[in-house]
Amino acid sequence: MANQNLNAAKNAKKDEFYTQLVDIENELKHYKAHFKGKTVLCNCDDPRISNFFHYFSYNFEQLGLEKLITTCYKNQNRDLFSQNDSERAIWLEYFGDKNNNRVPDPEEIGIHYLNGDGDFRSQECIELLKEADIVVTNPPFSLFREYVAQLMKYEKKFVIIGSHNAIHYSDIFPLIKNDLIWLGYNTNQTMTFAMPNNYIGEVKEIRYGDKIEKRKIGKVPGITWFTNLDIAKRHEELILYRKYTEKEYPKYENFDAINVNTIQDIPLDYYGIIGVPDTFVDVYNPEQFELIGVGSGSMAASIGVKKNYRGRTDIALCINGVNKCPYSRILIRRRQQRTGDVVETCHGASLRTNQSKPYPQSAPALPMAAEPDAEYGVKK
Ligand SMILES: C[S@@+](CC[C@H](N)C(=O)[O-])C[C@H]1O[C@@H](n2cnc3c(N)ncnc32)[C@H](O)[C@@H]1O
């Protein structure tokens, strides 16, 4: 049912999924330090119904914002929400609380009309984008690629919502691989959105700021936050325990890489290419691993994945004469061991190294010899 909802929405290019305040709070609490002294733009947001506008206007002082700009796309369907009856697209600017009541009063918000319909690609919206330091919103799903391309073109920092599938898009994966964008904290989740009134679904009470309103709601699976702001999560190292054996880690038949079925099973002592489930992107730390490519399609062909037993470019395994294609793999390689890596000593004990070695730009073909740690009384 949830998948059907997403597909129907995509096909009809109905992009009216309204983000709940609680989901915005749960993600943005990790980025607070980034907002100090910054101009934030929410450019797919009708301020009358957008919880992004609500979050930033009510937290303006707490975050130490310089300015908040919100642009509203003229809604073609005026029946979406009862209060959304605007004929023209508008944009707002807010410089914070002036009368010390800690609330964004209407007289404190500058309301301006746009000439066009508020399309984020229009020149007048691009001029507002140029003013922004950080863009934060849930953009239309159907225009996600174009939306990200524009942010990259104007070199903007951002925190945005998209479909988890986007990691496989030919114009998004290279950005992740080249460490230009990464996943936020809340990833690949089924999120509940407020939906248009004409949507067939349950009605629930949803918090909009300090008001509780009855809204149609829809659950959409595979929702992920994307960002290019530095967050602690992407520096967290995955602790690896398993050792490589040929038997446990079979190689693909059409690409020189081993297959690993769960992220916890990535071997600590294998430095060749490894195929892992795409959920790996969620724990990807570019200091520990490099992303090599995806396991299927034209991007896979570009890194040398050959056609498989079905004649498709999709990495495949042949185990005991049975062929199969593991689902949705991406290909990674571990960077060279460094301080803190667990390594095997000549006595078979596992220790952490304490020698500081910078990661190389690309990992060596073979594992480094383990450096026993003198502190633990093991002779070099
Ligand atoms: C997924 S909804 C999210 C709305 C709001 N950002 C939120 O999170 O509650 C995407 C919004 O983008 C608007 N939109 C669609 N096409 C647009 C465009 N070309 N430029 C700007 N906004 C657009 C839609 O009307 C819709 O309100």
The ligand as an SDF file (V2000), in Angstrom:
LIG
                    3D

 27 29  0  0  0  0  0  0  0  0999 V2000
    7.4370   16.9940   -1.0710 C   0  0  0  0  0  0  0  0  0  0  0  0
    6.5700   18.5350   -0.9910 S   0  0  0  0  0  0  0  0  0  0  0  0
    7.2680   19.1930    0.4720 C   0  0  0  0  0  0  0  0  0  0  0  0
    6.6860   20.4730    0.8960 C   0  0  0  0  0  0  0  0  0  0  0  0
    7.4500   21.1130    2.0570 C   0  0  0  0  0  0  0  0  0  0  0  0
    8.8190   21.3830    1.6600 N   0  0  0  0  0  0  0  0  0  0  0  0
    7.4360   20.1970    3.2520 C   0  0  0  0  0  0  0  0  0  0  0  0
    8.4020   19.4920    3.4630 O   0  0  0  0  0  0  0  0  0  0  0  0
    6.4420   20.1710    3.9760 O   0  0  0  0  0  0  0  0  0  0  0  0
    7.3750   19.4070   -2.2800 C   0  0  0  0  0  0  0  0  0  0  0  0
    6.8370   20.7930   -2.5070 C   0  0  0  0  0  0  0  0  0  0  0  0
    7.4980   21.3710   -3.6260 O   0  0  0  0  0  0  0  0  0  0  0  0
    6.5620   22.1120   -4.3810 C   0  0  0  0  0  0  0  0  0  0  0  0
    7.0600   22.1750   -5.7550 N   0  0  0  0  0  0  0  0  0  0  0  0
    6.7360   21.3940   -6.8070 C   0  0  0  0  0  0  0  0  0  0  0  0
    7.4040   21.7850   -7.9010 N   0  0  0  0  0  0  0  0  0  0  0  0
    8.1690   22.8340   -7.5240 C   0  0  0  0  0  0  0  0  0  0  0  0
    9.0780   23.6670   -8.2040 C   0  0  0  0  0  0  0  0  0  0  0  0
    9.3160   23.4810   -9.4910 N   0  0  0  0  0  0  0  0  0  0  0  0
    9.6800   24.6570   -7.5160 N   0  0  0  0  0  0  0  0  0  0  0  0
    9.4310   24.8370   -6.2030 C   0  0  0  0  0  0  0  0  0  0  0  0
    8.5940   24.0660   -5.4860 N   0  0  0  0  0  0  0  0  0  0  0  0
    7.9690   23.0780   -6.1500 C   0  0  0  0  0  0  0  0  0  0  0  0
    5.2820   21.3310   -4.2510 C   0  0  0  0  0  0  0  0  0  0  0  0
    4.1680   22.1800   -4.4820 O   0  0  0  0  0  0  0  0  0  0  0  0
    5.3730   20.8320   -2.8290 C   0  0  0  0  0  0  0  0  0  0  0  0
    4.7330   21.7150   -1.9390 O   0  0  0  0  0  0  0  0  0  0  0  0
  1  2  1  0
  2  3  1  0
  2 10  1  0
  3  4  1  0
  4  5  1  0
  5  6  1  0
  5  7  1  0
  7  8  2  0
  7  9  1  0
 10 11  1  0
 11 12  1  0
 11 26  1  0
 12 13  1  0
 13 14  1  0
 13 24  1  0
 14 15  1  0
 14 23  1  0
 15 16  2  0
 16 17  1  0
 17 18  1  0
 17 23  2  0
 18 19  1  0
 18 20  2  0
 20 21  1  0
 21 22  2  0
 22 23  1  0
 24 25  1  0
 24 26  1  0
 26 27  1  0
M  CHG  2   2   1   9  -1
M  END
$$$$
